[in-house]
Amino acid sequence: MRIHSSDHSWLLLAILVILLSFSGALSSDDKEKKTKSVDKKKEVTYDGTSLIINGNRELLYSGSIHYPRSTPEMWPNIIKRAKQGGLNTIQTYVFWNVHEPEQGKFNFSGRADLVKFIKLIEKNGMYVTLRLGPFIQAEWTHGGLPYWLREVPGIFFRTDNTPFKEHTERYVKVILDKMKEEKLFASQGGPIILGQIENEYSAVQRAYKEDGLNYIKWASKLVHSMDLGIPWVMCKQNDAPDPMINACNGRHCGDTFPGPNKENKPSLWTENWTTQFRVYGDPPAQRSVEDIAYSVARFFSKNGTHVNYYMYHGGTNFGRTSAHYVTTRYYDDAPLDEYGLEREPKYGHLKHLHNALNLCKKALLWGQPRVEKPSNETEIRYYEQPGTKVCAAFLANNNTESAEKIKFKGKEYIIPHRSISILPDCKTVVYNTGEIISHHTSRNFMKSKKANKNFDFKVFTETVPSKIKGDSYIPVELYGLTKDETDYGWYTTSFKIDDKDLSKKKGGKPTLRIASLGHALHVWLNGEYLGNGHGSHEEKSFVFQKPVSLKEGENHLTMLGVLTGFPDSGSYMEHRYTGPRSVSILGLGSGTLDLTEENKWGNKVGMEGEKLGIHAEEGLKKVKWEKFSGKEPGLTWYQTYFDAPESQSAAAIRMNGMGKGLIWVNGEGVGRYWMSFLSPLGQPTQIEYHIPRSFLKPKKNLLVIFEEEPNVKPELIDFVIINRDTVCSHIGENYTPSVRHWTRKNDQVQAITDDVHLTATLKCSGTKKISEVEFASFGNPNGTCGNFTLGTCNAPVSKKVVEKYCLGKAECVIPVNKSTFQQDKKDSCPKVEKKLAVQVKCGRDKKN
């Protein structure tokens, strides 16, 4: 009941006294329940237009940032930059195998401190979307499911299976109760506005038939029964049961998403992939920011009100956390790169897009949609609020080769090829998805002067077992053997060869043939190293085959099975197998000898160095280290010390000269490296491996490397510091001026300044200033940031003009027009549509 009259103030006072007296009589349990309860007035709701938060409709620009993939020391800056990039929401998975690595033992510390991460987001005034799992995929080992779950009797993952549902329910309640205790749900005044249960289940649902449908219904009831005051989504799940919202994942949800399965649900985009994740053996892969911006504008023009960039910051798969064959570096081409640095122009161009959409906010949330199709290649989508001046339009050109003219409300607009122009008042173009106004950067890896001094490598080599006691009649499955405690599992067997088997036959030596289900394998025969083989992300299985020299009598075969992570997708993951499956010797005098099921196999888990913990300072003395000879066998540990790289810039180690293995710094797992697996371009997929500054001390940092392959060259390893001090601009003279010139007042779009004109802005990071103009051309320059070249047309004064505007400044603004660069009023190439390309170098003053 609300009292409106001031005459009743005495009554309010009396009620207050009674309430205070009553609260004093509450038990501690009652108080706890009261603090945990949700406020129905603050519940996040939705309708067919959008989510409704605190009674207000919102346009939501979200980015995926995963807390275990960066360090707590990095979180504040990453979140701050995400907000500055125009995001108002952070999305994260919750990683079950991070929080419960051992059954019943939960971890919420360090990189697993989910509460701290969410509170930092809240401190920045942003919302949170929590994607619970239990399965997350995410290119994370085992899709986020803890290994011990595989060994629960009678379990089948992600289906209507009692053991799986019991463990899932327990885990889900632990996480959600923790969020509730910390008052982190929006209904409690916290930042969590949206939850997700399960992940892309439609990809496997058919494999489970009716049990799959029952499981989805059960998962929906589970989270809704907790009455947390937020909506829940299922992504790529068109039959998501009510009141669950079905959401889209993909690159172009504006065209591929069939829409919500009920009219009262909003259109939400949970994953807009900003690039392609990388696996070892991949060449470089990128997704252009023009394509991302086009897809987002398209989605919002078709009733979308929420987009999430997957990933906005990818980070690092530290230790052994990546899924099979996935690189340690994750989604590096995201708007914030692996090191948390702004990748331009992806960061800036999307920030400008968010600004443009915000100018359209009222029309998008309250207007009535209209559609016109002027031609096969063009489309107009606009929103009007009848009886007002509120109007916003999206003019789309789907022609991938040439610009198109569109006439709208009596005015003609030229729309560049495959792009969308945004008109927040249905008159003024403030942004085009294909025209990049923001600056560009090129990333530099600078060799550290301080860290690369006199490496004194010491080595310890593992002993290769020739005969391990065992009574298995087949090679043991590798996932089950290692239990996700190591990447390595040993297999040995012995077999006898008589003189008849060794009788010479046409075709030469006998051949050892090993068929493996993945991921990699090293092989020894009678103590001699025969070599290695491996599969790939696309084809895990492979065959190792090599002619061998056998001896009469007993021969000893040793194999080392190697994992590159657990699988992260697909149905029946609990029954996924890997490792050597068939072993035979071909070409013997008596025919083929099958060793798979006719011999006893011995098994051993892991490396001796792993068990002794020699990757950390306290374990070093447990083995005898030798001086590096310059040529070592495989399965060798290398250790040395180094000083931290200078400055506080991001740091990394370049693994030049090495093969495949694992890296630790001061006992912290940097991740897996694989330099010998070359892409089709003849280069390793990843060379630099991130070492967070929080891993480092000023001096005497311990570097430990476990290397699988022989004859590597650790002396070629070096440490680098990373910057984006190469800053560029590349703008056409007819581009739309920056959206930053515009604001909305009284339902009208207005210019912030009287003179709206096209400019190029170059900005250094931190306290740095522009120290050199490395390239400048107003004409038709070629190339991209970091490798511009002159074209056939160039204004001779280009560099001099840019130096005048920029040298010595932290930020400079250059007018992009003919009068700025053709001061003699002569145009030597009048028929050429001009572009300005500029590249500058940023640095610190010597006094800084």
N, C-alpha and C positions, 0 to 999 in steps of 0.2 A: 504494500500500500504506500502511495506517495502522498505527503501532506504539502499542499500548495500555499495555504494561508499562513501569513506571519502571526495571526492571532493564536495559532496552535503551537507556538514555540515551546510553551510549558509542557505540552504533551510529548514533544520530541525529547525534552530533557528527562522526563520521567521514564520514557522507554529506554533511553540510553543508560540510565542508572540501573534499571532492571536487567538489561542485557549484560552489563559489566559484572553485576553480582552473579548472574547465571554462569558467565564464562569462568568465574573463579571456582565454581563448583565442578567444572568439567574434569573428568579424569584425564590423565596423560594420553591414554589410548584414544579417547574421544577427540582430544586436541589434534592428535596425529591424523586421524581420519578426516578432520575438518581441513587441515592444511593440504591433504592430498586430493580433496574433492575438486571436481571441475565446476566452473562457473558457466551455467547454461547460457547466460547472456553473452559470454565470450566465445562460445563454441564457433568453430569455423564451419560454415555451411556452404552450399553451392546451389546453383540453378543452371539452366541451359546456357547461360552466358559465361559465368566465371565462378571462382571461389569468392566467398564473402567472409571477410576477416574483420572482426569488431564492427560488423554492420556495414562495411564498405566493400565495394567491388574493387578488385585489383588486377592490373596487368603484371604478370610475374615473369621476370627475367632471372633465370636460375643457372647455376654452374655446378658441375660435379667436382668436388674436391674431397679426396679420401684421406682421412686422418692418418692411417698407418703408412701412407706413401710419402709422407714428409715428416719432419721432426717437430715437436712442440715449439721449438725455438723459431721455426719457419712459419708456423701457423699465423701469427698476428699480421705479418707483412703480406702473406698470400691473401688472407681474408680482406685486408685493407685494400689491396690492389683490385680484388674482385669487385668490391663496392665502388671504387673509383672508376671501374670499367662499366658501370651502369647496372650491375646486378643488384637485386634486392633479396635474393634467395640463394642459399647454398644447399646442394643436395649431396648426401653421402650414403653409401651402403654401411651396414653394420656387419662386421666380419666375425662370424661365429668362431672360426678356428683361431682367431686372434684372441678373443675373449675367453674361450674355454678350450685351451689346447689339451688339457687333461680333463677327463670327465669329472664334473663337480667342482673343479678348481677354476675360478674366474679371475681374470686379469683386466684391470682398468687403469693401468699405470703407463707412464711413458707415452709411446706412440699409440697405445691402446686407451688413452684417457679421453673417452668419448664425451664425457660431461664437460671437461675443460674445453674441448674443441667447440662444442655447441654454445657454451657460455661466451666464448670469444666472438662467435658469430652474433650472438645476441647483443654483446657490447657494441658491435658495429651497427646495430640497428637493422639487422637483416633477419629474414625468415629462414627456417630449416625444413627440408624434406628428408624424412628418415626412411631409408629402404632397408627393411629388416632382414630380408632373406626369407626363410633360412638359407636358400640357395641364392647366390648373387652372380655367378659367372665371373664377370669383371676381369677376366684374364688373370685371376688369382688362383693359387693352387687349390685344387679340389672344389673350386667354385665357392669357397668360403666354408665348406662343411669340414668339421674336425675329423681327423683320420679315425679316431676311436669309434666313431659312429659306424664305420664299415664293419667293425667286429661285434656289433650288437647282434645277438642271435635272432634270426628270422627277419632281419630288417631289409626293406626295399625303400630306397630314397624316393621322395617326392610323389607319393601315391597314397592311396587309402590303406595304409599299413600301420597297424597299432603301435609297434615299437617306434617307428619314425615319428608318428604324430605325438606320442607321449614325450619324446625328447624335444621335439620342436616346440610343443606347448610350454614345456618347462623353460627352455631357452628364451622364447618370445616374452614370457611373463617376467623373467629376470631383467631383461633389457627394458621393457616398458614400465615395470615397477620402478626401476632406477630413474628413468626419465621423470616419472610422476613424483617420486620423492624429492627430486631436485626442482620441481615446479617448472618443467621445461616445455610443457604443452601450451599452446596458445590459449586454451580454455582455462589455464591457470595463470595467464599473463606471460607465458614463455614464448619462445620463437618457433616451436615446431607446429607447423600449420597443416602438414600433409604426411601421411604414412603410406608405405608400400609393403605388401606382403607377397611373397613369391616373386618370380622374375622370368618374364618371357616364357611362361609355361606352355603356351600354345605350340611351341616348337617340339614338345615331347608328349603332349597330352594324348595324342592318338595311340601312342605306344601302350598307354595304360588303360585305354578304353573307358568303361564305366567307372573304374576306380579312379581315373584321373579327374573326371567330372566331380565325383564325390569328394575328392581331396580338395579341389578348388573351393567347393561350397564350405567344407569344413574350415579351411584357412580363413575364408571371409568371415564366418561366424566367430572364429576365435578372436580376431582383433576387434570386431565390432562389439563383442560381448563385454569388452573391457571398458567401454563407455568413456573414451578419452577426450571426446569433444572435438575430434578432427576427422576429416574425410579420409578414406583409404582408396588407393588405386591398385590396379593390376596392369602392368604394361604388356602390350602385344597380346591382349586377352580379350578378344571381342565379345566373348560370352561371359564376361565377368559378372557374377551374381549381384543383384541389388543388395545394398545400396553402393556397392563397390563401383568405382569409376574405371572404365577401360581407357587406357592411354596408349599413345603411339611411340614407337622407337623407330629410328631410321634417318635417312638423309633428307627426304622430301615429304614429310608428313602432310604438307598442304595438298599434295596430290595422291598420296598412297593411303592415307588414313580414311577408312569408311565413315568415321565419326563416332560419337558416343552411341552406345546401344540403347539409350533412352533419351527422350527430348529434354528431360530435366537435368541432364549431366553436361558439364562443360567440356570443351575440347582441350585436352592437355597433352603436351609433348614432353615425355620424360627423358628421351635421349635423342639429341641432335648431334650426331657424331662429327666432331670438329676435325678429325683426321682418321687414319686407319692405324690401329695398334700394330706394332712391329713384332715379328718373330725372327729368330736367327735364320739367316739365309735370305732375308728380304732385301731388295733394293730400297732406296729412299721412297717414301710415299707421302703425299700431301693432299689436302683438300683446300681449295682456294677460298679466301674469305668472301670473295664475290658470290660464290655458290652458296656459302652458309647464309650470308645476308639475304640473298634472293629467297632461300627456302623459308627463312623466318618471316620475312615480309609477306610471302605468299600465305603462310599459315595464319598469320594475324589478319590478313585480308579475308580469310574464309572462316571467321568466327573463333579463331584460336585466341586464347588469353594467357597461356602459360607455355614457355619454352625452357628447356634445360639443355645446356651445352655439355655433352659428354665427350671429352672431359674439358673443364675450364682450366684446370691444372692437373696434369697426370702424375707427376712425381716419379718416385723410384720404387721398384720392387726389391727392397732390401733383403739381404740374406737369401733364403731359398723360397721366397713367397710367390714368385711368378708361376703361372700355369705352364704346362709343358711347352717348351721351345720359345716361350715369350721372353723378349729381351728384358734386361734389368731396367732400362729406361722405358717409361710408360707415357704414351700420348704426348711426346715432346713437342709436337706441332700444335698444341693447344694454345689458346690466347696467352696463358702464362706457361712458360716452358718448364722443363724438368727442374730448373734451378729457381723457379718462381719469378723469373724476369719476363717483362712484357714482350711478347712476340708481336712485333709490328710488321705489317699493318693490321693483322688479325684482331689484336686487342682494340686498337683505336677505331677501326671501321665498324666493329660491332657496338662499341660505345656510342658512336654517332647514330647507329640504327636505333638503339634504345632511346636516345634523346628524341629522335623523330617519332617513334611510336608513342612516347609519352605526350607529345604534342597532340596526338590523335586520341588520347585516352578517353575523353568524354564521349566522343562519337562512337568509338569501338564498344564501349560498355553500355551505352544508353541509346545509340542510334539504331535506325532500321536499315538492314543491308539491302543494297541494290546491285545488280550485275548488268553490264552491257558488253556485247561482243562486236566491236567495230569491224574486225576481220578475223581470219583463221589464226593469225599470229598474235593478235592483240586482245586485251581484255581490260575492262574497267570494273573495279569493285569499289563501292563507296558506301558510307554510312551517314545517314542524315537523321537529325532529330527534328521532327515536324514542329513548325511554329517557332523555331529558333535558328540562329546562324551556325549551329553546331553541325559540322560536316567534315569528313576526312575521306580521301580517295587514294587508291592504289592503282596506278596505271602500269600495266604489265606488257612487256614485249617478249614473246616466247621465241622469236626468230633468233637462232643461235649465230647468225652470220652478219646481219646488218640492222641498222637502226630503223625504227618505224615511227610514222607520224600518227598521233592520236588526237582527235578533236573531242574536247570535253567541256561542257557548259560554255560554249561559244569561243573557246580558246584552243589554239593548236600547240601541242607539245611534241618534242622529238625525244623518243625514248631509245637509249642505246641498246645494242643487241643483248638479248637474254638478260634483261634487268627489269626492275620495278622502281618507279618513281613514287615517292610518298608526298602527298599534298594534304597537310593537316587542316587546311581550311577549304579544300576543294579548288584552290586557286594557285597557291604558291608551292613550287617544288622546293623542298628543303633537304632532300636526300635521294640519292639514286644508288641502288645496291651495287651497280657495276662501276661506279666512279669513286675511287679512293682518294679522299682528301687528307686523311691522317698520314703521319710520317711512317717511314719504313725503318727497320734496323737490320743489321747483319751481325750475327753472333761471332765473337772472337775468342779463341782459346790461346791464351798467352802463356808461354812457358815460364814457370816460376823461377826466379833467380835464387830465392831463399831455400826452396824445398829440394832442388835437384843438385845437391852437393855430396859427392863422394859416397855413393851407396856402397855399403860393405855387406854384401849378401852372404848369409850362411844358409846351409841346406840340411835337410833331413829327408831321406828317401824311405818310403814304405817298403816293407818286405812283401814280395809276391808269394803267396802260399802255393805250394805245389800239390799238397794233399791235405784236405780238411776232412776230419771225421764227419760222416753223415750217412744216413740210410734212406735218403729220398731217391725214388726211382725215376723221377723226372726233375728238371731244373725248377726250383721253386719260383712261383710268380713274384715279380720284383716289387710291386707295390706292397704286397703283404709281407715280404721279407724285410723291407726297410722301415715300414710303418711311419713314413714321413719323418724319420729321425735323421736321415742321411740321404744323399743321392746315390750311395754306392752299395752294391751287394756282390759278394764273391761266389763263384761256382767252380768246383774242381771235380774232376773224375779221372780215373786211370783205366787204361785198356791195354791188352796184350796183342802184340803183332808177332806172327811167326814168319819164317823164311819164305813160305809159300805166298804170303800176302805181299811181300816185298819184291817178288819176282818181277823183273822188268817187263813192262808192257808198252806198246805203242801209245804215245800220248804223254809220256813223261811221268812226273811225280804224282803220287796220290794227292787228292784235294780235300782240304777241310772246308766243310760247308756248314754255316750256322745261320739259321733263319731266326730272326728276332722280331718281336712285336714292338720294339723300341726301348729306350730312346737312343742310347749309344752303347758301345761295347768295345772293350779292349781284350786282346787275346794273346796268351802265351802257350807255347808247346815245349815241354821239357826245359822250361826256364828261359826259352828264347822268345823275345817279343815279336809277334807276327804283325801287329798293326791294330787299327781300329776301324770302326764303321759307325754310321748313325743314320737315322731317319730324318724326317722333317715334320713340320707342323701339319702339312697336308697329307703326308704319307709316312706314318710312324714306323711301319714295318720296313725292314731292310734285310738283305742277305750279305753276310760276310763270307767271302770265298777266297781261298788262297792255296796254291800248291805248297806242300809241306814235306819236310824230311823226317821220316819215322825211323825208329830204331827197333831192332829185334828185341822182343821181350816187352817189359812194361813201359808205357808212355804215359806222361802226365799232361792233361789239358787243364788250363786255368782260364777262366773268363771273369771279367769285371763288368757287371751290368751297371749302367749309368742312367739315372733319371735326370730330366731337366724340369721337373715339376709334375704335379698330378694333373689329370684332365680337369677341365672346368665347364664342360657342357655335355649335353646328350642325355638320353634316357638310360636307366639301369647303370648309373655310374658306380654303384657298389659292386658290380660284376665286371668292371673294366680291368683288363689284364695287360701286362707288359713284361718285357724281358725276353731272354733266349727261350725258344720253344722247341726247336728242332736242331739236333747236332748230329752230323754224319761225316764219314770219310769215304770219298768216292775214289774209284780207280785202284782198289786193292786187287791182288791176284784172286782172292776169293769173292770179290764183288763188293757191294756197298756195306759198310759197317755202320749201323744205326746206334749211336750212343745215347739217344734220348731216353729210351725206356728199357734198355738192356744193361745199363750200368747204374751203380749207386753214385749219388751226387752229394758232395759236401757243400755246405753253405756257411758264409760268415758275413756279418753286417758291418759295413762302414770301414773307415780307415783308423789305424791305431792312433794317429795324430788327433783325430776327432775325439776319440774316447779320452785321451789324455788332456784335451783342451789346449793344445799347443798354439792355437790361434790367438791366445791372450797371454798377457805378461806372466800371470801366475802359473801357466802351464809350460812355459818355455824350457824350464830346467828339468823337465821330466824325460827329455830325450837328449841324445848327444848330437849337437849340431857340428857340421863340418864346414870348412871354408869353400865357397863356390869355386868350382874348378874351371868353369867356362863351358862345360858340356856335361849335362846331367841326364839320367834316365827319366822316364815318366814317373808319375806318382811321387813327385818330389815337393816338399814344402820349402818355401823360400822366406827368409825373414831379414828385415833391415830396419833401420830407424831413419826418420827424416824430420826436419823442422816444418812447421806449418807454413804454407804459402803466404807471401806478403799480402797486405791489405785485408779487408773484410769481404772481398768479392767472393762469389761462389767458387768452389774448388773441385777439381776432379783429377783422376789418375788416368793416363793414357796407357793402354796395355799393349803397346807396340812390342813386337818380338815374342809375344806369348801365344799359347795355343788355346786351352780350355781349362776352366777351373773356377775357384772361388777366391774372394778377396775379403780380408778383414783389416780394419784400422783400429788400433787400441781395443781390440776384442769385439768391435762392432762389425756385424756382417754388412759389407758394402753390396754384395750380390754376386751372381754368377756372371762370368765372362766367357765369350766364345769367339776368339779371333780367327780360328782356323776354318770356321764355317763361312765361306765367302758367298756373297750374293752373285747373281748373274753378271754384275758389273765388275766382278773380281775384287771386291772390297769387303771387309767385315761389316756386318750390319751395325754394330756399335763398337766404337773405339774408346770413347771417354766414359768413365764411370764416376758418378757423383759421390763426393765425400762431404757430407754436411759439416758445416763449421763446428757444430756441437760435438762431433766425433773427435775433434782435434784439440791438442794442447799447444802452447806456444813452441815448445821444443821437444825433441826426442819422442816422436810419435812412432809407435810400433806398426809396421806394415808386415802382414803375413799373407802369403799366397799359396794356395794348394794348386799345383799344376799337374794335369793328367798326362800331358804329352812330353816326349823326350826332346832334348836338344833345343830348348827354347833359349831366348836371349833376354833375360831380365834387365840387363844393362841398358836396353833400349826404352824401358819404361820411363815415363816422366810425369811430373805433376804440373797442372795448368790452373790458371785462374781465368774466370769467365766474365766477359762483359759484353754489353751491347753498345759500345762507344762509336760504332759506325752507324750514323744516322742519315737517312735519305728522304727525299721527296720525289714523287713522280706524278705530275698533275697535268692534265690536258687543259688548254686555254678555254675550252667551252664547258668545263665541268661545272656542276652546281656548287655555289659557295657553301661553306660549312654550315651545318645545322646549328652550330653554336651561335650563329647570328640571330636566331629566332627564339621567341618565347610566346607564351599564351597568356593574354590578359582579357578578362571580361568576355570569354568565349571567342576571342579573336586572336589570330596569329599576328604578332607584331615583331618588327625588327628591333633588336637591342640597340643598334647604332643607325645613324642616318644613312651611312654609306655602306651598303652591303656589296662586297666585291670578293672575287676569288683570290685566296692567298695560300701560300705554302708555309706551313709552320714546322720548324725544326727545334727539337727540345732535347737537351742532355739530361741524364739521370743524376739525381743527387746534387752535389755541389760542383759538378763538372761544368766546363764551358767549352764552347767551340774553339778549337785550337788551329784547325786547318780546314780549308775547303779543298777536298781531294778531286772533285769533279763538279762541273756545272755546264749545262747546255740547254738553251732555249731554242728548240728546233724539232728534229726528229731523232733524238738519241735512242740507242739500243741498249738492251740488257736489263738487269735488275740490280737492286742494292748490293753493293760489293763488287760488281763487275760491269758498270756502265761503260759504254763506248760511244763515240761521236757517230752521228748518222751523216746523211748528205746535206743536211740543213742545220746551221748553227749560228746563233747570234754571237759575234766575236767578243762582246763585252760581258758575256754570261758570267764568267768566273769573277770578274772585277765587281759586278753588281752584287753578287751573292756575298762576296767578302765584305763589302760595304755594309750590308744588312746584318751580317751574322758573326763575324770574327770577334772573339772575346766575350760573347754573350752566352748565357745559359739557355736562352730561347730566342729565336728570331722569327719574324714574319715577313715573307717576301710577296709583294704583289705579283700575281701571275697574269700579265697582259703584255701586249706588244710595246706599249709606250715605255715600260720599265726596261726592256731589253733591246729595243731598237731606237736608241736615243738620237741617232742621226735621221730617224724617220724613214730609213730605207729598209725594205724587206727583200732580201735576196732570193727568197723562195715563197712568194705570195700564195701559191696554190697549196702549200703544205699546211695542214692543221697542226699547230705547234703544241709541243709538250715541254714542260720544264722538268729536267732531271738534275737533282743536286745530291752530292754525297759529301758529308762533313765528318770530321773526327773530333770526338769530345775527349777532354782530359782535364786534369786538375792543375791549377796554378802551382808553381814550385813552392810557394809559401803555404799552400794547403796540404 
